[in-house]
Amino acid sequence: MAIRNPSFEDPGTRPGEAKHWTLQTVTSLERIAGFGPDPHQSQENFERWTELALELDPDGLAIAFFDPLAEGYEDFEDAWDNDFYMTELPTGRVITAPLGGGAVEDMEAGWSNDVFLMDWSEVSSVTGVFDGELREDFEDLWRGNESYAWGWGDVIALAAMFDRGSQPVEDFENDWTVATTI
C-alpha cells in the first residue's frame, strides 16, 4: 500500500494536520521517589539506615565451622579431592628431562644453529639465484605478467560485463530474491 500525502503538501481538516495522517501524542508524569528520613533524597545511599562499622564486635560474631574437625576456617583441603598439597616438589618424584643429552636446554644442539656468530664479518655470504639469474625480476612464472605497462595508454581496455557476460551494466535485477510486502 502506497503512503498517501508523503510530502505533507495536502492540508488536513484542522490547522497543523496533514491530510491522510494521524497526529498522536503521548504524555507521562514522572515522580521522583524520596528515600530516607527527612530530608528526603532522590537516591538510595543506604548510609542513613545503619551506622558505619569499622570493626566487627566480637560478641556479635558467629563462627562457621567447616570439616568434621570443627575448624573455624575453610582450608579447601578436606573433601575437595585435593588432600595432598605440595609446597615444593619432592626430590624422589622429580625426573630430569634429557635435553640434548644434558639437563638444560641450551638451544644449541639439534636446532641447526650450532654455530653462534657475534659479528657480520663472521657470516659467509651466498648469492641468491632466481630462475638462473642473480636477481628476482618478478617476470617469470607469475601468471602471465611478463609484460609491464608503464601508462594507461599501454593497457588494453575491456568493458566489465555483468549477468554472466550478457550486460555491460549492473541492473541488480537478475538472481535477486524479489521482496514483497504484506
C-alpha positions, 0 to 999 in steps of 0.5 A, spaced: 500 500 500 502 506 497 503 512 503 498 517 501 500 525 502 508 523 503 510 530 502 505 533 507 503 538 501 495 536 502 492 540 508 488 536 513 481 538 516 484 542 522 490 547 522 497 543 523 494 536 520 496 533 514 491 530 510 491 522 510 495 522 517 494 521 524 497 526 529 498 522 536 501 524 542 503 521 548 504 524 555 507 521 562 508 524 569 514 522 572 515 522 580 521 522 583 521 517 589 524 520 596 528 515 600 530 516 607 528 520 613 527 527 612 530 530 608 528 526 603 533 524 597 532 522 590 537 516 591 538 510 595 545 511 599 543 506 604 548 510 609 542 513 613 539 506 615 545 503 619 551 506 622 558 505 619 562 499 622 569 499 622 570 493 626 566 487 627 564 486 635 566 480 637 560 478 641 556 479 635 560 474 631 558 467 629 563 462 627 562 457 621 565 451 622 567 447 616 570 439 616 568 434 621 574 437 625 570 443 627 575 448 624 573 455 624 576 456 617 575 453 610 582 450 608 579 447 601 583 441 603 578 436 606 573 433 601 575 437 595 579 431 592 585 435 593 588 432 600 595 432 598 598 439 597 605 440 595 609 446 597 615 444 593 616 438 589 619 432 592 626 430 590 624 422 589 618 424 584 622 429 580 625 426 573 630 430 569 628 431 562 634 429 557 635 435 553 640 434 548 643 429 552 644 434 558 639 437 563 638 444 560 636 446 554 641 450 551 638 451 544 644 449 541 644 442 539 639 439 534 636 446 532 641 447 526 644 453 529 650 450 532 654 455 530 653 462 534 656 468 530 657 475 534 659 479 528 657 480 520 664 479 518 663 472 521 657 470 516 659 467 509 655 470 504 651 466 498 648 469 492 641 468 491 639 465 484 632 466 481 630 462 475 638 462 473 639 469 474 642 473 480 636 477 481 628 476 482 625 480 476 618 478 478 617 476 470 617 469 470 612 464 472 607 469 475 601 468 471 602 471 465 605 478 467 611 478 463 609 484 460 609 491 464 605 497 462 608 503 464 601 508 462 594 507 461 595 508 454 599 501 454 593 497 457 588 494 453 581 496 455 575 491 456 568 493 458 566 489 465 560 485 463 555 483 468 549 477 468 554 472 466 557 476 460 550 478 457 550 486 460 555 491 460 551 494 466 549 492 473 541 492 473 541 488 480 535 485 477 537 478 475 538 472 481 535 477 486 530 474 491 524 479 489 521 482 496 514 483 497 510 486 502 504 484 506 
